[in-house]
Amino acid sequence: MSTVFNFTFVPWFRSVAPYIHMHRGKTFVVGVAGEAIAAGKMPSIAQDLALIQSMGVKIVLVHGFRPQVNEQLHAKGHEPRYSHGMRITDSVALDCAQEAAGQLRFEIEAAFSQGLPNTPMAGATVRVISGNFITARPVGILDGVDFQHSGLVRKVDVAGISQSLQSGAMVLISPFGFSPTGEAFNLTMEEVATSVATALQADKLIFVTEVPGIRLRPQEPESEDNPIDTELPLAAAEAMLKDLPHTNNPTDVAFYLQHCVKACKSGVERSHILPFAVDGSLLLEIYMHDGIGTMVVDEKLESLREATHEDVGGILQLIEPFENDGTLVKRDRNEIERDIEQYTVIEHDGVIFACAALHPYPEAGTGEMAALTVASNAQGQGDGEKILKRIEQRARNKGLKSIFVLTTRAMHWFLKRGFVPVNTDWLPEARKRHYNWNRKSQVLVKHL
């Protein structure tokens, strides 16, 4: 094994570990568009879902079947019919839907049953359970249009799904529901996945779709200057929906976004829109800091706040690499615990990505900003600026007139942000007594 591989794989694997710990025991509802299956993506999606489940995540998989039903209809000489954005399911369309669902369930179960050596499925044992978990009601007649066997979700069998998940199985749900009289109704994958996620109060609802996510400016064409908005607060998503035309076309921006918003407003904290065209998009979204698609959240996940004693371990883990390479002065746990109220942190999804401390010297009207650290995999995203602004605000609140830093390597970063170099004689007497002459740190001051 090459040394280069060691140096790339080991840090990467360690960086993934916090997300593995965080997601263990959580419940994800994954809606896979029928187009993804038609494009031949099911084997790789199954491999990724099996891997995610092996790391302790409970998974409900809801499959779509729009193109498969349409293919069956065309084979029988019938044209698909839609109204109000929903399929009109006559008896022929219902037969086609049942045939497509049966075929897809067979294909999906086969994908999870693979176990060839030297493949991601080697040694994986994924038990797939499916059943009549959805009670449906008819859409009925809308504006004079009879939707016949098209339905809407009336009730989700939460107890049945939860029991299956607790047994270690993956639950597979087709977009079908049954009335109390046993009548079958054709549903949409998006509504079923949203309803199941809401009923279970799942930790995530994930759509694996044709669209790559939501663009920062959804009305403008796709380009490098208009990248994917990786994190969209619920309020912003709702505002965006108001400006977008209502749509039932799966490739339109608003189509999946409306379901994400509905889920988030109903208690599912995180909803994701991912592209099936990108291999491994599920893994990239779940186990990487910024992900690859768009995540709609009912609160801003990135929390800038004052630290508590529960953050001591995260702060130590964050600053350790920078202490080891000499960027930071080494601090022991007792020192951080003693001064924890002086620390500010940025936490994202339960992981500390940035921190700094403000040690006040009120007698001199100044304070030291110490241990300013941003995780190496999150640098360049403005977290250092956010921490600096919060420290400045904390200093003003304490009536301090300036803040100062001691640095050996980041002098230019501070100069760009309004700090000026001063002689060590400028330091408050209490700090001057502890100045490390061996490090010869630069002293920089910013007047507030």
N, C-alpha and C positions, 0 to 999 in steps of 0.2 A: 504494500500500500504506500502511495507516494506521500512525502512529507507535506506537499501542498494540499493534498486532499485532507490530511489530518487537520491542518490549520484552518480549512474552510468548514469542514463538517462539524468539528467539535464545538466551536463557538456558535454555529448555527443551531446545533441540537440543544445547547444550553439555553440559547435565547428563546427556544420554543417551550422549554420546560414550564415557565409560569402559566402559559395558556393551557397546557396539559393538566396541571393541577387545578386551575380555575374552572375548567369545563367538566371535570370528573363529577358524575352524578347529575349533571344537568340534562334537560330534555330539549331536543331540537326537533322541530317539524320541518321536513324538507319536501318542497313541492318541485317535482321535475317535469318540465314541459314535455309534451308528447313529441315536439320537434327535436328535443335532445335525443330521445330514443330513436326517432327516425333517422337522425344523423349518425347513428352508430356509437353514441357516447355512453350507453348504459354500462358496458363492461368496466370502463375506467371510473365511472361514477360509483359503481358498486364496490370497486376496490377501495376507493377513498372513504366511502361510508363504512365499510367493514373496518378500515383502519381507525376511523374516528370512534366507532363503537368499541373497538378493542381498548381504547384509552378511557373507557368509562362513561361515554355519552349515551343517553337513551335516545333512540331515533325512531320517529314515525315518518315513513316515506309515503307521500301521496303522488301518484303518477297522473299525468295528463294523457289525453289521447285524441286531440283534435285532428291531426293529420291522418291518424290511423282510421278514424271513423269516416273521414271524408274519402279515403282510399277505398274503404269497403262500399261506401255509397256509390262511388263512380263505377266500381266493379259490377254493381247491380243495376247500373243505368239510371241512377237517381242523383239529382243535384242537391248539395247541402243547402238548407234554408235557414236563414237567420232573421231575427227581428229584435229590436231593443238590445242588440248585442248578444243575444242568446240563441242557441240552436233551437229550432222548432223540431222536436223529436216525435215524428210520427211512428207508426209501428215498424216501418222499414228501417228508419234511423235507429230505433231502439234495438232491433236485432243486430244492426251493424255495430252499435256501441257495445252490446254484450259480447259479440264475437271479438271485437278489438280488445276489450278489457281482459277477456280470457287469454287471448294470445299474449298480451303484454305481461300479464301476471306470470304466465309460464316463462316468458323471456327474462323477467326480472328475477324470479326465483332461481332460474338456471344460472344467472350471473353471480348470485350470492352463494351458489353451490360449488363454484370452481375451487380447485385446490392444487393446481399443478405446481410442481417444484419450481423454484426460481421465479415465481411470480408473487405479487403482493398478496394474493389470496392463499399462498402456501401456509398451512397450519391454521387458517382462519375457520372457525365454526360459527356461522351466522344462521341462527334459526329464524325463519321468517314466518310470522303469523298474520293471517288476514281473516276478515270475517265481516259480519253485518254490524259494524260499529256506528253506522250513520242512519238515523231515521230522517226521512225526507217528507216534504209536502209538495204538492204540485204548484207550478208557477200560475197555472190557470189561464184566464183570458185577460190580455192586456190590450187596451185600445182596439178591441175587436179581433185580436190575433189569439188563436187558441194554441198554446204551447204544448198541449197534449202530454207527452211523457217527460217533458223537461221539468226539473224540480229544483227546490231550494232546501238547504239543510234546516231541519227542524230541531234535531237533538243529536248530541254526540255521546256515545257510551263511554264516558270518562272512566268509570270503574273497570270496564272490560279492557280498555286500552292500557290503563295504568297497571293492571294485574299482569298483562302480557309483557309490558316493559320491565316490571319488577322481576319477572322470571328470567330476564336476560335476553329476551327475543327482540327482534326488530319488527315493528308493526307496519304492514303494507296495506294501504287503503286505496281502492279504486274510486273514481268519481261517480259512484252509484249510491243511491240510498233507497230504502224501502219504507213504505207506509205501514202503519199498524195492520192493514189488511193484506200486506204482502205484495203490494203493487210496486214495481221497480220504476225508479226515476233516474234520468240522466242528469248529472250535476256537472259543475265545472271544477277543475282541479284547484283553481285559485280560491274559490269560495270554500271548498272542503278543507283545504290546507289552513286557511285563515280561521275557519270555525273550529277546527281541531286544536290549533295553537291557542286560540282564545279559551276554549273550554278547559284545556289542560293547564292553562296559564304557563305555557312553555317558556323557556328561557330565550329561545330564538325561533323565528320563522324565516326560512331561507327558500327563496325561489331561484331555481337554476333554469335560466331562460335564454331566449334569443338575444335579448338586449344586454349590453355590457354593464349597465348601471345608469345612473342619472347624471347627465352632464351639468357642469356648473351653470351653464346658460342653456337650458333645455330647448329653447326656441331656435338656437343657432346650430349649424351643421357640425358634425363630428370633426374635430381637428386636434392637433397637439396643443393649440392655444385654448382649447375648450376641454379640459380633462374631466375625468370622472370625479364627481363629488363623493369622496369616500365616506364621509360622515354627515348626515343630514338630520338636524334636530327636528322633532315632530312639528313644532310651530312653523319652521321654514318649509317643511314638506307640505303642510296644509296650505300655506300661502301660495306655494308653487302650483298646487292642484287647482286653486281658484283661478289662476292665470292660464291654465292649460285647457283646451277643449275636452269635454267629456268624450271618452273613447272606449270602445270594446275591441279594438284591434290590439292583439298581444304585442306587436312591435312598436306601439306608440308609448311615449314616455309615461303617460298618466295611467296606463293599464295596470301594471304591477304596483306602481306607487300608491294607487288608491287602496289596494289591499294591505300594503304595508302600514299605511296611515290608520286604517280601520283596526288592524291588529294592535298597533301601539296604543291607540286610544282605548283599547279594551283590555290592557294589562300586560301585553307581550312587549317587554322593554326594548327588544332589538329585532328588527326585520331587515332582511338582506335581499338584494337583487344582484345575481351573479351571472356571468356569461358562461354558457356551456361550451363555447368555442375555445375557451382557454383551458388547457389541460390542467387538472388539479386545482381548479378555482375554489372548490370547497375547502381544501387544505390551506390555500393561500389566504382565504378570508378568515378562517377560524383561528389559525395559528400564527398569523403575522400581525404586526402592530397596526399597520394602516389597511391591510386587506387589499382586495382587488376590485370589488364591486362597490355598490352603495349600501350603506347601513343607515336605516332610519331609526332614531332613538327617541324615547319619550323624555329624555333628559340628556344634557350634554355630558357624555361619558368622561371627557377629559376634565377633571376636577382640580382647580387651583385652590388650595386651602392651606390652613395652618396645620402643622403635624400634631399627631397624638402619640401616646406611648406605643400604640399598635403599629406605628410606622417605623420604629427603631430598626427592626430587622431589614425592612425594605431599603432604608437609607444606607445601612451598612453594606448591603449587597450592591447598591448603586455606586457607592464611592470607592469600594475596595479596588477595582481595577485602576482607578486614577491615583490611589495611594501607592499601589504597587509600582506604577511607572514614574512616580515622583512628582506628578502634576499637583497632587494635594498632600498636605501634611497629614500623617496618620492620626486618626482619632480612635479611642477605644470606646467600647459600648457604654461604659459608665459615664463618660463625658457627654455622649450624645443623649443618653437617658436624662442626665441632669439638665441639659439645655434644650430638651425637645420642644418646649413651648416657643423657643426662638427660631425654630425651623419652619420654612414654607415648602410645600411639596406640590408637584403635579402628579396626579394619579390617573391612570387610564386603565379602565377595566380591572381594577384591583392591583395594578402593578405601578410602583413608583418609578417615574421616568425622569424626574428632575427634582432638585432640591437646592436650598440655600438657607443659611442661618443669618440672623441679625443679632450681633452682640453689642448692646448699647453701652456707651460711655457718656451718661447724661451730664456728668460734671464738665465734660469737654464739648458737649453739644453735638456729638457725632456718634456713629456706630459702625462697626465692622461687618461687612457682608462677607461671610466665610463659607467655604465648602460649596460654592456654586458649581453644580454638576448637572450635566444632561447626558443621559444614556447614549452610548455611541451609536446605537441603531435608531435614535430619534433626533439626532443633531441636524441642524439646518432647517428645522420646522418652526422656529420662533419660540421654543420653550424657554430658552435662556432669557429672551426679552421679557416674556411674561413673568418669570420669577423676579427679574430685576425690578420691573415696575411694581410688583407687589411688595418687595423689600423696601423700595423707596416710599411707598404709601405707608407701610408700617413705621418707617423712620419718622415720617411727617407726623403721624398720629402720636408718636412719643415726644414730639416737640424738638426733634433733632434737626440741625441745620445742614448736616452733610452726612455722607456715608463714605467709607474708604475700603479698599481691598488691598491685599498683599498677593502678588502673583509673580510667578517665574516664567510662565509660558503664554499667558493670554493677554498680554499688555495691549496689543493692537485692538482686540475685541472691545476692551473697556474704553480705549481712547475714542473709538468710533461712537461710543454711547455717552460721551460727555464727561468722562473722567480726565483728570489732568495729573501728571506725575508731580510728586513732592518729595522733599528730603525726609529721611527717617526721623529727623528731629520734630517733624510735624505731628507725629503719633502722640496720642494721649499717654501720659506718664505710665499708667497702669499697663498699657499695651506695649510700650517701649521696653519695659522690663522683661517681656517675654518674646521679644523679637529674636528670631533665629539668624544670627549673623552668618552661619555657615550656608544657609540657603540664599542669602542676599536677595530676598524678594523685593520687587519693585513696589513702592507705595503709590497708590493712585486714589485721588479724592474726587467726589462729585458733590457739588453744592446743590442743595435742594431748593 
